[in-house]
Amino acid sequence: MSANRKEMGETPHRRTGMMTSEFDQIDSPGVYIENRRGVLLRIPPDALIPGRSPAIEVLSDEPWLVTKISEDPYLPLTKARMIAADMDLRIHF
């Protein structure tokens, strides 16, 4: 299949840096999508500095899985929607 894409001049969607993890394991700034409901989360660099306020804590009976879609926390919404749709993630923003 990938050989056919190359022949047709298409390139597969680049997924470098896009990974799924639990919310409390976020350690780098960027735009994340909460997988179950499709909520967009913007995590700026200063949100990850230890001791900064406000600290965000999510409490749930199940792990809150998020997928990083961009390293740019200020990614425009239309671009975020397009990337999330390309990755078949739920979109609720």
LOLUMFI-43821 format. One record per residue: x, y, z of N, C-alpha, C, O in turn; residue number from 1; residue in one letter. Coordinates in pm, whole numbers, plus 50000, padded with zeros to 5 digits. Each point is the difference from the previous one (the first is absolute). Layout:
<recs>
X,Y,Z,X,Y,Z,X,Y,Z,X,Y,Z,NUM,A
...
</recs>
This chain:
<recs>
50082,49881,50000,49918,50119,50000,50086,50125,50000,49971,50094,49926,1,M
50137,49909,50157,50083,50119,50004,50074,50019,49868,50028,50114,49961,2,S
50003,49777,49970,50064,50012,49869,49905,50068,49902,50041,50081,49918,3,A
49830,49884,50091,49900,50063,49914,49989,50150,50027,49984,50079,49907,4,N
50025,49960,50218,49992,50142,50035,50118,50076,49942,49985,50111,49950,5,R
50133,49828,50058,50119,50067,49947,49989,50016,49849,50039,50102,49944,6,K
49906,49796,49990,49983,50007,49855,49901,50110,49962,50014,50063,49896,7,E
49887,49959,50189,49897,50099,49971,50042,50140,50045,49926,50097,49982,8,M
50194,49915,50076,50048,50129,50045,49950,50042,50136,50020,50114,50041,9,G
49914,49796,50030,49949,50032,50133,50104,49961,50105,50078,49908,49979,10,E
49921,50163,50130,50085,49962,50113,49911,49972,50119,49900,50070,50020,11,T
50133,49830,50058,49917,49970,50117,50004,50116,50099,50098,50074,50005,12,P
49793,49943,50075,49994,50106,50099,50115,49985,50098,50021,49891,50054,13,H
50052,50215,49970,50115,49996,50090,49952,49997,50144,49924,50088,50041,14,R
50118,49815,50034,49956,49985,50138,50114,50017,50099,49989,49956,50115,15,R
50119,50106,49843,50114,50020,50089,49958,50084,50120,49939,50106,49983,16,T
50095,49848,50136,49969,50074,50121,49857,49985,50048,49964,50056,50103,17,G
49953,49868,49824,49861,49983,50039,49985,49865,50068,50016,49895,49938,18,M
49954,50111,50190,49992,49876,50077,49882,50007,50096,49951,50108,50033,19,M
50006,49776,50011,49892,49991,50098,50059,49962,50135,50084,49911,50009,20,T
49871,50159,50095,50046,49972,50136,49891,50041,50097,49898,50055,49960,21,S
50124,49919,50167,49906,50046,50102,50024,50148,50026,50112,50049,49985,22,E
49783,50021,50055,50008,50145,50021,50112,50036,50097,50074,50096,49976,23,F
49938,49830,50133,50102,50035,50101,50143,49968,49956,50094,50027,50074,24,D
49923,49918,49807,50133,49973,49947,50044,50105,49897,50108,49986,49941,25,Q
49811,50117,50038,50038,50106,49906,50124,50069,50054,50001,50050,50112,26,I
50104,49953,49806,50124,50064,50042,50056,50097,49897,50112,50049,50016,27,D
49811,49979,49880,50046,50096,49899,49882,50085,49954,49887,49952,49993,28,S
50141,50176,49975,49892,50087,49955,49943,49957,49865,50067,49930,49923,29,P
49812,50111,50050,49938,49969,49872,49850,49999,50009,49940,50045,50098,30,G
49998,49902,49796,49855,49984,49994,49971,49851,50012,50057,49917,49929,31,V
49852,50050,50161,49962,49862,50025,49848,49987,49982,49926,50096,50021,32,Y
50030,49786,49941,49858,49968,49990,49969,49891,50100,50065,49896,50001,33,I
49835,50128,50085,49955,49897,50093,49924,49897,49918,49902,50034,49933,34,E
50142,49842,50070,49953,49899,49906,49853,49962,50013,49934,49976,49899,35,N
50012,50018,50222,49862,49953,50017,49897,50102,49952,49905,49964,49930,36,R
50113,50163,50106,49900,50102,49967,50042,50093,49887,49915,50069,49945,37,R
50212,49935,50020,50044,50086,49892,50024,50144,50041,49991,50091,49917,38,G
50040,49932,50210,50025,50134,50051,50143,50041,49967,50093,49921,50013,39,V
49924,50204,49942,50132,50053,49968,50064,50059,50125,49937,50074,50075,40,L
50190,49891,49947,50076,50053,50114,50123,50073,49948,50078,49942,49925,41,L
49940,50183,50114,50120,50075,49965,50091,50002,50123,49962,50049,50106,42,R
50159,49898,49878,50095,49996,50110,50118,50089,49962,50088,49957,49925,43,I
49916,50168,50127,50112,50088,49970,50123,49961,50083,49986,49931,50101,44,P
50133,50113,49859,50122,49962,50072,49997,50035,50148,50046,49921,50083,45,P
49901,50196,49952,50002,50039,50141,49904,49917,50087,50011,50005,50122,46,D
49898,49922,49818,49909,49914,50077,50072,49878,50056,49950,49933,50091,47,A
50167,50037,49855,50072,49879,50041,50113,50029,50099,50070,49908,50043,48,L
49949,50219,49993,50104,50036,50095,49954,49958,50139,49893,50040,50044,49,I
50189,49880,50027,49961,49956,50136,49970,50120,50091,50076,50097,50002,50,P
49815,49895,50072,49962,50104,50094,49919,50113,49941,49959,50090,50073,51,G
50018,49908,49796,49922,50107,49938,49853,49982,50033,49953,49889,50027,52,R
49975,50220,49970,49858,49997,50027,49928,50054,49877,50054,50091,49937,53,S
49833,49863,50023,49926,49892,50064,50046,49863,49951,50024,49980,49881,54,P
49986,49928,50211,50028,49861,49963,49867,49936,49963,49899,50023,50067,55,A
50101,49897,49830,49878,49935,49956,50005,49855,50041,50096,49929,49971,56,I
49800,50027,50095,49991,49861,50043,49868,49945,49948,49894,50060,50020,57,E
50112,49826,49915,49880,49936,49948,49977,49873,50081,50088,49915,50010,58,V
49793,50073,50048,49965,49882,50077,49892,49923,49925,49897,50056,49963,59,L
50128,49818,50015,49907,49917,49926,50013,49856,50048,50103,49961,50054,60,S
49791,49961,49927,50007,49860,50038,50076,49917,49897,50033,49884,50026,61,D
49995,50174,49858,50079,49935,49895,50113,50093,49960,49988,50122,50017,62,E
50121,49825,49930,50108,50089,49953,49949,50096,49894,49923,49960,49912,63,P
50119,50164,50095,49962,50102,49902,50105,49999,49892,50105,50062,50015,64,W
49870,49868,49874,50097,49988,49893,49992,50119,49906,49891,50043,49960,65,L
50226,50011,50007,50008,50115,49910,50099,49967,49888,50095,49925,50020,66,V
49881,50133,49864,50090,49984,49886,50054,50137,49963,49925,50095,49979,67,T
50206,49914,50012,50065,50126,49962,49991,50012,49848,50042,49911,49927,68,K
49903,50202,50027,49987,50019,49855,50094,50108,49947,50021,50010,49879,69,I
50036,50070,50211,50091,50105,49956,50090,50043,50115,49960,49994,50116,70,S
50160,50048,49851,50090,50055,50101,49973,50148,50023,50052,50057,50096,71,E
49868,50005,49819,49967,50142,50012,49872,50015,50083,49892,49967,49951,72,D
50118,50083,50173,49879,50013,50082,49902,50104,49948,49886,50006,50046,73,P
50157,50077,49859,49913,50105,49947,49953,49969,49858,49966,50091,49924,74,Y
50033,49783,50041,49954,49954,49869,49857,50050,49975,49914,49985,50087,75,L
50058,50075,49796,49863,50046,49972,49899,49884,50005,50032,49886,49966,76,P
49846,50146,50077,49897,49897,50016,49970,49925,49871,49984,49878,50002,77,L
50008,50192,49886,49968,49932,49875,50107,49897,49965,49969,49891,49954,78,T
50157,50145,50068,50108,49905,49973,49995,49883,50098,50023,49885,49962,79,K
49946,50144,50165,49988,49893,50101,49888,49903,49962,50016,49879,50014,80,A
49872,50175,49939,49889,49913,49957,50041,49912,49882,49967,49881,49996,81,R
50106,50178,49909,50043,49922,49883,50096,49888,50040,49987,49887,49952,82,M
50108,50143,50135,50097,49899,50044,49929,49890,50077,50024,49882,49977,83,I
49886,50156,50116,49926,49901,50079,49916,49911,49909,49993,49879,50020,84,A
49942,50181,49881,49919,49921,49907,50088,49904,49920,49962,49885,49979,85,A
50154,50162,49976,50092,49913,49926,50045,49881,50084,50029,49893,49947,86,D
49977,50127,50185,50044,49893,50090,49882,49917,50051,50018,49911,50084,87,M
49861,50117,49865,49878,49931,50042,49973,50014,50149,49954,49907,50065,88,D
50077,50213,49988,49970,50029,50141,49864,50069,50007,49959,50067,49905,89,L
49974,49916,50205,49872,50066,50022,50024,50150,50012,50099,50042,50059,90,R
49812,50038,49885,50014,50146,50002,49878,50060,50069,49888,49985,49952,91,I
50135,50082,50160,49891,50062,50074,50047,50138,50048,49989,50034,50118,92,H
50063,50045,49788,50044,50135,50031,49980,50090,49881,50031,50119,50005,93,F
</recs>
